[in-house]
Amino acid sequence: MQKSKEEIRADLIAKARELLKNKGVEFLTARKLADYSGYSVGTIYNQFKSMDTLVMWENCQTLDELFDELKKVEMSSDAYINLNRLLDSFVDFVLENKTLWFTLYDFHFKNNTNKYATFYLRRMVKIVQLLENNLCKLFVRVSPKEREVSTEVLFITVFALSSLLTKENEFARLEKKYVVRVLFNTYLAGMSYLAKK
């Protein structure tokens, strides 16, 4: 029985994910994926315009998995506690999925156009909204526009810090999870100060 286009696409995404988890993004080439999956290079390019497109689909799956983990976080009535719980869940996810997260981080780092597909951006927005929902409760006196900018800055900061978590040798003497938490809470403290002015 011949596989449908959707089944072939799903197979390729699954096989590419296995390569990413086991070998890393530098190992994910059309030739290596063809060898590993049993599909031809032509089939891969019939399914995905480029390897970057395939990586974007892999990153979508990573973002979906992250969002599912963040949604499991038990929320309290204290937004500050919630933000720290979300941070802990995020850090744990990155540490447990280093190669997948590095793939996502690397994809953003190397993107010179800053253009992303709508289906990809929607996944990012869902995650940012979890932060914004709690920042709304924490910084009631801050204008909606300031809160929106603050949320984006916080997300970008946490995203940038996530690269620290994926590196094995850099900052080896530091407890990376602790460093991320300190920087995150320093930002929240600064925002709290500004909100009182």
ZATI-54356 format. One record per residue (C-alpha): x, y, z; residue in one letter; residue number from 1. Coordinates in steps of 0.25 Angstrom, whole numbers, plus 5000, padded with zeros to 4 digits. Layout:
N
+------+------+------+---------+-----+
:    u :    v :    w : residuo : num :
+------+------+------+---------+-----+
:    X :    Y :    Z :       a : NUM :
...
+------+------+------+---------+-----+
This chain:
197
+------+------+------+---------+-----+
:    u :    v :    w : residuo : num :
+------+------+------+---------+-----+
: 5000 : 5000 : 5000 :       m :   1 :
: 5006 : 5013 : 4996 :       q :   2 :
: 5007 : 5024 : 5006 :       k :   3 :
: 5000 : 5037 : 5005 :       s :   4 :
: 5007 : 5051 : 5004 :       k :   5 :
: 5003 : 5054 : 5019 :       e :   6 :
: 5008 : 5040 : 5024 :       e :   7 :
: 5022 : 5042 : 5016 :       i :   8 :
: 5023 : 5056 : 5022 :       r :   9 :
: 5020 : 5051 : 5036 :       a :  10 :
: 5030 : 5040 : 5034 :       d :  11 :
: 5041 : 5050 : 5030 :       l :  12 :
: 5038 : 5059 : 5042 :       i :  13 :
: 5039 : 5047 : 5052 :       a :  14 :
: 5052 : 5042 : 5046 :       k :  15 :
: 5058 : 5056 : 5045 :       a :  16 :
: 5054 : 5057 : 5060 :       r :  17 :
: 5061 : 5045 : 5063 :       e :  18 :
: 5074 : 5050 : 5056 :       l :  19 :
: 5073 : 5063 : 5064 :       l :  20 :
: 5071 : 5056 : 5077 :       k :  21 :
: 5082 : 5046 : 5075 :       n :  22 :
: 5092 : 5054 : 5066 :       k :  23 :
: 5089 : 5069 : 5067 :       g :  24 :
: 5085 : 5079 : 5056 :       v :  25 :
: 5098 : 5079 : 5049 :       e :  26 :
: 5096 : 5065 : 5045 :       f :  27 :
: 5082 : 5068 : 5039 :       l :  28 :
: 5085 : 5068 : 5024 :       t :  29 :
: 5076 : 5064 : 5013 :       a :  30 :
: 5086 : 5053 : 5009 :       r :  31 :
: 5087 : 5048 : 5024 :       k :  32 :
: 5072 : 5048 : 5025 :       l :  33 :
: 5070 : 5041 : 5012 :       a :  34 :
: 5080 : 5030 : 5017 :       d :  35 :
: 5073 : 5029 : 5031 :       y :  36 :
: 5059 : 5030 : 5026 :       s :  37 :
: 5059 : 5021 : 5014 :       g :  38 :
: 5053 : 5032 : 5005 :       y :  39 :
: 5060 : 5039 : 4994 :       s :  40 :
: 5066 : 5053 : 4994 :       v :  41 :
: 5056 : 5057 : 4984 :       g :  42 :
: 5044 : 5052 : 4992 :       t :  43 :
: 5050 : 5060 : 5004 :       i :  44 :
: 5050 : 5073 : 4995 :       y :  45 :
: 5036 : 5070 : 4990 :       n :  46 :
: 5031 : 5070 : 5004 :       q :  47 :
: 5039 : 5082 : 5009 :       f :  48 :
: 5044 : 5094 : 5000 :       k :  49 :
: 5057 : 5094 : 5008 :       s :  50 :
: 5064 : 5087 : 5020 :       m :  51 :
: 5061 : 5100 : 5027 :       d :  52 :
: 5046 : 5098 : 5025 :       t :  53 :
: 5047 : 5084 : 5031 :       l :  54 :
: 5055 : 5090 : 5043 :       v :  55 :
: 5044 : 5100 : 5045 :       m :  56 :
: 5034 : 5088 : 5045 :       w :  57 :
: 5043 : 5081 : 5056 :       e :  58 :
: 5043 : 5094 : 5064 :       n :  59 :
: 5028 : 5095 : 5063 :       c :  60 :
: 5027 : 5081 : 5070 :       q :  61 :
: 5037 : 5086 : 5080 :       t :  62 :
: 5029 : 5098 : 5083 :       l :  63 :
: 5016 : 5090 : 5084 :       d :  64 :
: 5023 : 5081 : 5094 :       e :  65 :
: 5028 : 5092 : 5102 :       l :  66 :
: 5014 : 5099 : 5102 :       f :  67 :
: 5008 : 5085 : 5107 :       d :  68 :
: 5019 : 5085 : 5119 :       e :  69 :
: 5016 : 5100 : 5122 :       l :  70 :
: 5001 : 5097 : 5123 :       k :  71 :
: 5003 : 5086 : 5133 :       k :  72 :
: 5009 : 5096 : 5143 :       v :  73 :
: 5000 : 5098 : 5155 :       e :  74 :
: 4996 : 5113 : 5156 :       m :  75 :
: 4994 : 5120 : 5169 :       s :  76 :
: 4988 : 5133 : 5172 :       s :  77 :
: 5002 : 5139 : 5173 :       d :  78 :
: 5006 : 5143 : 5159 :       a :  79 :
: 5021 : 5144 : 5164 :       y :  80 :
: 5021 : 5130 : 5168 :       i :  81 :
: 5014 : 5126 : 5155 :       n :  82 :
: 5025 : 5133 : 5147 :       l :  83 :
: 5036 : 5125 : 5154 :       n :  84 :
: 5028 : 5112 : 5153 :       r :  85 :
: 5027 : 5115 : 5138 :       l :  86 :
: 5042 : 5118 : 5137 :       l :  87 :
: 5045 : 5105 : 5145 :       d :  88 :
: 5037 : 5097 : 5135 :       s :  89 :
: 5043 : 5104 : 5123 :       f :  90 :
: 5058 : 5102 : 5129 :       v :  91 :
: 5054 : 5087 : 5132 :       d :  92 :
: 5049 : 5085 : 5117 :       f :  93 :
: 5061 : 5091 : 5111 :       v :  94 :
: 5071 : 5083 : 5120 :       l :  95 :
: 5063 : 5070 : 5116 :       e :  96 :
: 5063 : 5074 : 5101 :       n :  97 :
: 5076 : 5081 : 5099 :       k :  98 :
: 5078 : 5077 : 5084 :       t :  99 :
: 5064 : 5080 : 5081 :       l : 100 :
: 5064 : 5093 : 5088 :       w : 101 :
: 5078 : 5097 : 5082 :       f : 102 :
: 5072 : 5094 : 5068 :       t : 103 :
: 5061 : 5104 : 5071 :       l : 104 :
: 5071 : 5114 : 5076 :       y : 105 :
: 5080 : 5112 : 5065 :       d : 106 :
: 5069 : 5114 : 5055 :       f : 107 :
: 5066 : 5128 : 5061 :       h : 108 :
: 5080 : 5132 : 5062 :       f : 109 :
: 5083 : 5129 : 5048 :       k : 110 :
: 5070 : 5135 : 5042 :       n : 111 :
: 5075 : 5148 : 5035 :       n : 112 :
: 5061 : 5152 : 5030 :       t : 113 :
: 5053 : 5151 : 5043 :       n : 114 :
: 5042 : 5146 : 5035 :       k : 115 :
: 5034 : 5133 : 5040 :       y : 116 :
: 5022 : 5126 : 5036 :       a : 117 :
: 5009 : 5130 : 5043 :       t : 118 :
: 5007 : 5115 : 5048 :       f : 119 :
: 5021 : 5116 : 5054 :       y : 120 :
: 5018 : 5130 : 5060 :       l : 121 :
: 5005 : 5126 : 5066 :       r : 122 :
: 5012 : 5115 : 5075 :       r : 123 :
: 5022 : 5126 : 5080 :       m : 124 :
: 5010 : 5135 : 5083 :       v : 125 :
: 5003 : 5124 : 5091 :       k : 126 :
: 5016 : 5123 : 5100 :       i : 127 :
: 5018 : 5138 : 5102 :       v : 128 :
: 5003 : 5139 : 5106 :       q : 129 :
: 5006 : 5130 : 5118 :       l : 130 :
: 5016 : 5141 : 5123 :       l : 131 :
: 5007 : 5153 : 5119 :       e : 132 :
: 4995 : 5147 : 5127 :       n : 133 :
: 5003 : 5147 : 5139 :       n : 134 :
: 5010 : 5160 : 5137 :       l : 135 :
: 4997 : 5166 : 5136 :       c : 136 :
: 4994 : 5162 : 5150 :       k : 137 :
: 5007 : 5165 : 5155 :       l : 138 :
: 5008 : 5179 : 5149 :       f : 139 :
: 4994 : 5185 : 5150 :       v : 140 :
: 4998 : 5199 : 5149 :       r : 141 :
: 5007 : 5198 : 5137 :       v : 142 :
: 5000 : 5202 : 5124 :       s : 143 :
: 4996 : 5191 : 5114 :       p : 144 :
: 5006 : 5195 : 5104 :       k : 145 :
: 5017 : 5195 : 5114 :       e : 146 :
: 5013 : 5182 : 5119 :       r : 147 :
: 5013 : 5176 : 5105 :       e : 148 :
: 5027 : 5182 : 5103 :       v : 149 :
: 5032 : 5176 : 5116 :       s : 150 :
: 5026 : 5163 : 5113 :       t : 151 :
: 5034 : 5162 : 5100 :       e : 152 :
: 5047 : 5167 : 5106 :       v : 153 :
: 5045 : 5156 : 5117 :       l : 154 :
: 5042 : 5145 : 5107 :       f : 155 :
: 5054 : 5150 : 5098 :       i : 156 :
: 5063 : 5150 : 5110 :       t : 157 :
: 5059 : 5136 : 5115 :       v : 158 :
: 5060 : 5131 : 5101 :       f : 159 :
: 5075 : 5137 : 5100 :       a : 160 :
: 5078 : 5131 : 5113 :       l : 161 :
: 5073 : 5117 : 5108 :       s : 162 :
: 5086 : 5116 : 5100 :       s : 163 :
: 5094 : 5116 : 5113 :       l : 164 :
: 5086 : 5103 : 5117 :       l : 165 :
: 5089 : 5096 : 5104 :       t : 166 :
: 5104 : 5097 : 5105 :       k : 167 :
: 5112 : 5086 : 5112 :       e : 168 :
: 5125 : 5093 : 5115 :       n : 169 :
: 5122 : 5108 : 5116 :       e : 170 :
: 5120 : 5113 : 5130 :       f : 171 :
: 5123 : 5099 : 5136 :       a : 172 :
: 5125 : 5104 : 5150 :       r : 173 :
: 5112 : 5111 : 5150 :       l : 174 :
: 5098 : 5105 : 5153 :       e : 175 :
: 5092 : 5109 : 5141 :       k : 176 :
: 5078 : 5107 : 5146 :       k : 177 :
: 5081 : 5117 : 5157 :       y : 178 :
: 5087 : 5127 : 5148 :       v : 179 :
: 5075 : 5127 : 5139 :       v : 180 :
: 5066 : 5129 : 5151 :       r : 181 :
: 5074 : 5140 : 5157 :       v : 182 :
: 5074 : 5148 : 5144 :       l : 183 :
: 5059 : 5145 : 5142 :       f : 184 :
: 5056 : 5150 : 5156 :       n : 185 :
: 5065 : 5162 : 5155 :       t : 186 :
: 5057 : 5167 : 5143 :       y : 187 :
: 5044 : 5165 : 5150 :       l : 188 :
: 5050 : 5173 : 5162 :       a : 189 :
: 5053 : 5184 : 5152 :       g : 190 :
: 5040 : 5184 : 5146 :       m : 191 :
: 5033 : 5184 : 5160 :       s : 192 :
: 5042 : 5196 : 5164 :       y : 193 :
: 5037 : 5204 : 5151 :       l : 194 :
: 5023 : 5200 : 5153 :       a : 195 :
: 5023 : 5207 : 5166 :       k : 196 :
: 5029 : 5220 : 5161 :       k : 197 :
+------+------+------+---------+-----+
